[in-house]
Amino acid sequence: MSRERVMILAKKTFEISNIHSVEELNNLSLELNSKEQVSHIKVNKDNIVFNCIDIDALSHLIQNINKELIVKEVVDGQKRQYDFAQKKESKHYFMFKNMITEDDIYVLVKRLEEDQRYHDVYYDSQNKVLMLVSSQRDVLSLLRKELFKINPSIEIIEHRKPIRSQDVFNQKYLNTYIRIGILLVVFSLALITSKDHSQVTPFLWLATMLVLAEPLLKRVWTKLRHNNFLDEDVLVLCALLMGIASGVYVETCLAVILYQVAGPILTKVLERSLHKIDQAVTMPERGMRVQQDTSEEVSLYDVEIGDVLEIKPGETIPIPGVIVKGSTKLNTYSNTSTYELVDVSDHSEVHSGDVNAGENSIHIQVNETYESSNFNELMNIASVAPVYESKIEQYTKILSRFYTPVMVTLGIVLGIILPIVSFDEYGQYIHVGAILLILSGALSSDQSTAIGMLAGFAKAFESGIIVESSLGLDSVNAAQTIVYDRFDGVEVTEEELDLFKKLSHMGRTLVIFNDGPVALENDQYTIYNDLTVEEKLEKMDSLIGPIVYIGDSFKDIVLLQKSYVGISRGGLADSKVVENSDIVLIDSDLNKVYETFLIARKMRTIAVGNNILTIFMKLAVLVAVISFTALPLWIAILVEMMVSAFVMSSSTFILE
């Protein structure tokens, strides 16, 4: 019987601010650390950031410490004050994509009816609409996870307004035929009147352009209702209107068509980039099951307790169990933080995440399910990461905020104000103003930067480097000091000395905390021997920040929380250490520490390069339109589209 895939509820990120004293900060930190549902705690000077599933369960704790504390939920980098008030029920409407049969939807409906979080669940089969009432804040997310268990290929989308029953033919076809008819009529009249230079010609071409731009008009109307006056769609529509006003009718209509064709093309490019990222972080979800001396490849989700799996040399054990055949050596670093290979044979217990480092295959009888394994947990670590924007994303958005108003102002001055002052003298600048408005849209590298961050996380994941905080990898680039806390009671190895040499050449100050059996001395590095945790905290306060701290044990948690970026190299052996780290190294290779810095640097280099290319191409078009005022609108849109497609594709170069 096929086993259903279990998906864990994603945690949300919250920030507590308005903390008045260090004592209050420490008390709050201790209280949050004591709660199992709280993870990824980051203690700053005047606020605390953490993850949890249900903030309402912590309301009593927070208000007992200080009723004036402000709790804000962080969503897509934006903070909104959290309301502990009673949740209100509301009605939701959902529709489906990629649905071949409705059987899966009826299975979903049955499950929702049995779930106390939903009621009045009803599926309208005529209009393919699912309706329900719930007080949950994230109904769409919960339904996506439930539907994923039933059929991962089906997509569910939410409609904010009630959907009225209506004739399917009228909805899908009749309106389209009417629009095509109107377009043919106004286009034909526009062509006919253009020969006679009639006064109605501009209005007919305007009507043609508006019919062609109907999807754009709908988007613009939505943006204007939300006061997004500088949105790219709004600016392009203004540019198209100015194109009609300047008398370049045909090229304006071509620009409309090209702009709307560019949307799906860029979506495909985006999907391809995201697919590369998905491929990089895809866990091996298939294994070789042995039954009656025959092997078959099966989904790990179909493996039952008691089944036997074959693990070949170099493969990772996906599900814990007991060896029933064979002997080998295991690399258990991801679970034990120890470098020594472990000899195992019949009746030896093995854990998910252990690597078969020997030369022989082994057969293990599993005693858990894949869903509960550490191997599967790797995918869940990144899913609950804080949602703050990285530094490079923030800088790109700041640049966009200044760039867009300047270009819009120039476009209005050249394309509207000057022609009003003297149309005979400045009328040709209407076209220039339209080009400037097209160029004024947000930098195309804005979205590519976010994709680049994801690609960097994926590259790190491929290398056994788990990025838990969205700030973690990019913030490594901003570090001024690297603090390396050595393994307790372990002598220095050649591998460690080589790592120290590499880290010291990163252009940052290297500080080493040595807790080994032998005191270290070296003029090239700053070394502190046998410090207590309190002494280490004092030293970190005296160092030049921001600080990247690299540790591995439970006693390092306060140091991980205190640092700008906390890197733990102890694998998944201690869940509390993992929860309080920004980056987790699950590979026993110490060189992964250095590789983390290299990936972070390359990720930022690609992002900066895309920004430079985007600005250069916009300036090139700007110079061209000033030098040659008749530059067609569609060329400006084509350049924008090509640059956007390139920077989105290049954002994933780090994976190649």
N, C-alpha and C positions, 0 to 999 in steps of 0.2 A: 504494500500500500504506500502510495506516495506521501512523503512527509511535507507538511506545510512549512513554508519559510517563516521564521519568527523575526519580526523587526522591532527594535527597541524604540520607545518613544524618545524623540529628540529633546534634549535639554535646551532651556533658553538661557540667555545671558542677562544678568542684572548688575546694576551698579548701585551701591549705597554711598551717598555723599552727605554733605552737611555734618560731617564728624568734627566735633569741637575740640577734642584733645587726644593726645597719644594714648592715654589710659583707655579712653572710649574705643579707640581704634583697635587696641590690643584685645580688649574684652570681646568686641564684636568678632574679631578674627578667631579667637579661641572658641566662641560659641558656634560659629559657622563650621569650623573644623570638626566639631563634635557630631555634626549631622551627616548621616550616611548619604543623603540625597544631594548634598552639596559637593561640588568638585571644581577643579580648575580655579582655585582661589588665587587672586593676585592682589597683594597688599601694596597700595601706593601711599603717598604722603598724607592725603586727605580723603581718600576713598578706597573702597574695596570692590573688586569685580569678581564675580563667581558665576557658576552654572548651577541650575537646579531645574527639576521638572515642574514642581508646583510651588510657587512663591507664596501662595496663600498659607501653606503650612508653616511658613517662617514668620508670618506677620506678628504673632504673639511674641516671639523671641526678639524681633527687631524693635518693636514698640516698648518692650520692657527695658531695653537698654537706653533708648531715648526716643520719645514720641516725635521729636523734630527731625529725625533722620529721614532723608529723602531717598526713596527707592525708584529707580528708573530701569525700564526694560530697554535693552539695546537691540534694535532691529535694523539690519542693513547699515550698521554704523551710526544710526540715528537713535538718540535717547528720548524716550517718552516716559513721563511720570506714571508710575504704576498705581492703579486704583484698586484698593483692597475691598471695594464695595461688592455687594452681592452680584453675581453674574446674572445677566438677563437672557431669557430664551429668545431665539429668533428663528425664522424660517429660512431654509436654504434651498437653492435650486441648483442641480448639477446635470451636465450633459456629458457624453462620452465620445471619444475618438478611437479609431482603429477597432471598432466593435464589429466582429463578424457574426456572432450569435448572441442572443439575449440571455442565454442560459447562465452565463457568468454573472450577469447583472442580477438575476433572480437569486443566485447564491449569495451575492452581496446583500441584497435586500433582506433575506432571511437572517443573516448574521446581524444586521443592524437592528432588526426587530427584537432580537434576543439581547441586545446591548442596552443597558439602562441609561446610557448617555444620550440615546436618541429615542424619539417617539413620533407618532404620526408619519411613519415612513411609508411612502407611496411611490410606485414607479408607473409613470404614464407611458405605456408602450407605444401609443400613437405618435407622440411627439418626442419620444426617447428622452424623457426628463425624469430625474429622481428628485423627490421632494421629501424633506424631513425637518423636524424641529429639534433644536439642541441649544444648550447653554455653553457648550465648549467654545473656546476662543479660536481654536485651530482645526475646525471641522474638515476643511479641505485636505490638510496634511494627514489627518487621521484616516480619512477615507482613501487617500492614495495608498497608504501603507496596507490597509485592509484589502484593497483591490489588487495590490501587488502580489499578495499571497495567492489570490485566485487566478489571475492572469496578468503577468507583468507587461504584456504588450498593449493593454487597454489604457488609455489616458482619460482622466476625469478632469473636467473644468467646471468652475462655478459661475453661475449667472447671478448678478446682484439684484436683478428685477424679476418679478414673477413672469412666467412664460404662459401666454394664453394659447389655448388650442386653436389651431388654424390649419387651413388646407395646405398640405405639404407642397403641392404643385405651385400654388400661388407664392409660397414662401421662397422656394428655391429657383423657380424658372420664370414666372410671369413678370416679376419685377425686373429681372435681368433683360428679358425681351423688350420691356418698355424702355429701359435705359438705352439699349442698342438702337431702338427706333428713333428716340429723341436725338441721339448722337448723330445718326446718319442724316436726319433732317437738318439740324443746325450746321453740320459740317458742309453739307451740299449748298445750303444758302450762303454760308460764309465764302465758299469758293466762287459762287456765282457773283455775289456782290463785290468781291475783291477786284474783279475786272473793271467794274464801273466806279470804284472808289466811293462807294456809298457811305453815308454817315452811320448806317446801321452795321457796317462791316465789323468795327471793333467789338460791338456788343455780341454779334454772332460768334466771333472767334472767342470772346470771353465765355460765352455759353458752352462752346465746344470744349474749351479748356476745363471748365468746371465740371462738365459731365465726365470727362476723362479722369478728373481728379476727385471723383466722389469718395473713394476710400480715404484719400488724404483729407478731404473736408471733414469727414466724420472724426478722424483723429484730432484734427486741429480744434474742432468744436469742444471735444473732451478736454484738451489741454487748456483752452481759454477759460473753460468753466472752473478749472483749478488754478487759474492765474499764472499758467506757465507761458508767459508771453515771449520768452526767449528760447522756447523749445525749437528744435531743428525743423520739425514739420511746419510750425507756424512761420518760421523765417523763410522756408522754401516756398510756401504758398504766397507770401508777400512778394518774393522775388518773381514768381510766375505772373502775378498780377502786374508787376512793373514791366515784365517782358511784353505783356499785351499792350500796356500803355505806351511802350516805346515803339510799337508797330512791328515787332518781329514775331508774327503770329505762328507761322509753321514751326519755327525752331522752338517756340515756347511749348507747343503741343508735343513736339518730340521730347522736350525736356521732362514734361509731365509723365509721358510713357516710360522714359528711361528711369526716372526717379522711382516709379512704382514697380518697375521690373527689378531695380536694384535691391529692393527690400527682400524678396524671396531668395535672390542670389546670395546676399550677405548672410541671410539666415542659414543657407546651406553651408557656407564657409564656416559660420559659427558652430553649426552642428558637427562639422568634420573636425574642427579643433577640439570641441568638447569630447568627441568620440576618441580622439587620440589620448586625451586625459583619462577618460574612462578605461581605455585599454591598459594604460599604465598602472592604474590602481585596482584592476580587476584581480580578485583573489582566485586561486585555482579551486574551482568548486566541483571538480570531478576527481574521482579516484578509482583505483583498481580493486574491485571486490572479488574475493576468492570464495568459490563455492564448489565443493566436490572436485578439487584439484583443477578447476577451470577458472580463468580470470575474465572479468568483464568490466568495462569502464562504465561507471554509474555516477549520477549526481550525488554529491556528498550529503545533500538534504534527504536522499532516499536511503541512506545508510541507517540501519536499525541497531539498537544496542544488542551486542552479541555477534554482529557481523564481523568478518575478518577482512582486513585491508592489507594489500601488499605495498610496502614502502621500499623503493629502489634507492641505491646509493645517490646521495646528493639531494634527495627529495625531503620535504618537510612533512612531519607528521601532522595531519590536519585535525585528528580527533584522538583524545587520550584513550589509553587502553593497556592491555597486557600482551607481551610478546608470546606467541604460541609456536613460533617456528623461526629459527635462525638466530644469529648473533652478530653484533656489529659494535661500532663506536658511535656515540651520539654527542653532538654539540648542543648543550642545554642552556646556552648563555641567555637566550630570550626569557627563560623561566627562572634561572638560578643566579644569574650574573657571574657565573664562574667560567673561566676560560678552559679548564682542563676537560678533555674528552672523557666521556663516561662509557665504560664497557658494559654492555647489556646482552642478555641472552634469554632463554626460555623463562617465563614467569616474571620477568622484570617489568615493572610499571614504566610507561612512557607517557609523555604529555604533549599536547598540541603545541606546536612551535618548535619542538626539538627537531634537529636536522640529522639525518642519517649520514654521518661523516665517514663511515667505513666503506668496505668494498663489497659487502654482501647485502642482498635484499633480506628483509624481515617481514614476517606476517604478524599483525597485531589484531587482537580481538577487542573491539571498542567497547567501552563501558559508559559512554555518554553520547549525546547527539552533537551534530556539527554546530547547531545553533548556540550551544553552551560552551563551546571551546574557545581557548585563548586566540586561536588562529582566526576565528570569525570575529572575535572582539576587536581585532586590529582595525576592521572597517568601521566599527562603531566609535572608535576613539576620535577620529577626525570629524565625525558627524555632529559632535557636541562642542566643537571648537567655538570660542568667542567670535562674534561677527564684526568686530572692529575692522575698519579699512586699514590697509597697510600704508606705510609712510609714502611710498611712491604713488599709490592711488590718490592719497590726499593732495600731494603736490600737483598731480596732473589735473585734478578737479579745481584746485586754486588757479592754475594757469588758464583753464577753460573759463573760469568765472570772470577773469580779467579780459581774456581774448575776445569772448563773444560780445560783451557790451561795446568794446572799442570798434569792432568791425560793424556792428549794427548801427552805431552812431555815424560812422563814415558812410555807410550805405544810405542812410536816411538823408544825410546832408547832401551827398552827391546825386542821389536818385530822386529826391523829393523836394528838398528845400531850394536848392539852386535852380532847378527847372521852374519852380513857382516864381522865383525872383525874376528870371529871364529865360523863357522857354526857347527863344530863338538862339540864344548864346549857349545855354547849358542843356538843351533838350537831349543831346546825345548821351549825356551822363546818366540818364534814367537806366540805360542798359548796364552801365558800369555799376550803378547802385544795386541792381538786381544780382549781378555776379558777386558783389561783396556780401550780400545777404546770404547767398548760397554758401559762401566760404565761412560765414560767421557761425555756422553750426558748431556744436561742441566738438572738440578734437576727437577724431576717429580713434586715436590712441587711448582715449579714456576707457572704452570698453576693452580694448586689447590688453590694457594694463591689468585689469581684473582677471582676464583669461591667463595672462602670463603668470600671475600669482598662483593660480590653480595648477598651471603646468609645472611651476617650481615645486609645489607641494607633491605633485604626482611623481616628479623626478626623484624627490627625496624619498618618497614611499618605496619606489623601485629599489633604492639603495639601502633599505632597512632603516630609514630615518622618518619617524612619524611626527608630523607637524600638528601639534594640538591647538595652537593659537594662531589665528590668522595674521597676527602681528609678528609671530615668532621668527619666521624665516627672513622676512624683509628687514626686521629690526636688527638682525645680526650685523647688517651692513653699517648701522649707525653706532655700533659699540666702539668705545674708546679703550676699554680694558677687558681682557680675557682673564677670568679667574678659573684656574684648573685645580680642582680638589682631588688629590690622588686617592686611589683605593686604600682602605685602611689595612695596615699590617702587611702590605705587599711591597717587595723590593722593586726598585726601578728596573725596567727592561729596556732593551735596545729599541723596541717598538715605541715605548713611551718617550725615550730621548729623541727619537726621530720626529715624533709628534710635537714635542716642545720646540724643536728647531723650525718646523713648518709654521707653527702658530706664531712664533716670534718674528717671522718674516711677513706677517699679515698687515703690518703697519699699525699695530696696536700694542699696548703695554701688556705683557704677559706676567701674571702673578700666580705662583704655585703654592697651594696649601699642602704640605707634606705630612701625612699621618703614618708614614711607613716606619719600619723598624730601625732604619738608619737615617740620620739627619743628612740633608742635602745642602750643598753649597755650590754656587755657580755665579760668576760675575755677570753673565749675560742675562740672567733672569732675576726677578724679585721672588725670593723663596722664604716662606714662613714655616717653621717646623713645630709640630705638636701643639697646635692651638686648640682651645676649646671652641665650642660653637659660638659662645658669647664673644670671644676674642675675634673670631672670624667676622662676625657681624660688625664689630667696631672697625676692623681693617677695611671692610667693604665700604663703610660710610666715609672713610678717609680717601678712598680711591677716586680717580677721575672717571665719571660716568659718561654715558651709559655703560653698564657692566653686563657682560655675558658670563654667567656662572655655570660651570660644568661639574656636576656631582653625581652621586650614585646611591646613597643610602637614606634611610628614614630620618636620620639626624640632620640631613641636608635640606629638609623640607623648608625650614624657615629661611635658609639661604636662597633656595630656588624662588621662594615667594618675594624676597627682598630684591632680587636682581631684575634688571631690565628684560633680559631673556634668560630663562632657566633651561639648561640642557641636562637631562639625566641619561647616563650611559649604562643603566642597570637592567635594561630590557623591561619585561613586564612582571618581574619578580615581586615588586611591592606596588600594590594598586594606589596607595596614598602618594607615593613618589611620582607615579605616572600622572595622577590627577593634578599635581601641583607643578608640573613641568610644561614648558612651552614646546619643547622638542624632546622626543624620546628616541634613543638609539637602541635598536633591538638586535644589532649585529655585534659579534664579539670582536670585530676588527676595529682597533683603536683609530685607524685612519679615517673612520666614518666621522669623527669629530672634525677633522680638517676638511673632509668632503662637504660637510654641512656649510662651512664658510664659502667653499667654492661654488656650490649650487646657489647660495644666496647672492653671491657676486654676479654670477652669470645671469640670474633671473633679473636683477636690477639693470645690468648692462643692456639686455634685450629691451626692457621697458624704456630706458632712456633713449636707446637707438630709435625705437618706434616713434617716440615723441619728437625727436629731431627730424626724422623723415617727414612726419606729418606737417610740422611747421614749415619745413623747407618747401614742400610741394604746394602748400597754400600760398606761400610767398611767391613762388614761381608763377602761379596762376594770377596772383594779384599784379605782379609786374607785367605779365602778358596782357591783362585787360586794360591796364593803364596805358601801355604802349600801343595796343591794338584794340580800340574801344568796341569793335564789332565782334569780339570773341563770342561765339555762340554759347547760350546758356547750357545746352546739353553737354558741351565739352567740359564745363566746370563741374557738372554733376557726374560725368564719366570719370574725371580725375578723382573726385571725392570717393566714388565707389571703388575705384581701383586701389587707392591708398588704403581705404578701410579694409578691403579684402586682403591686401598684402600684410598689413600690421596684425590682423587677426590670425592669419596663417603663421606669420613669423613668431607670434607669441608662444607657439609650441615647439620652436626650434630646439629648445633645451632638452626635449624628449628624444631627439634624433641623434 
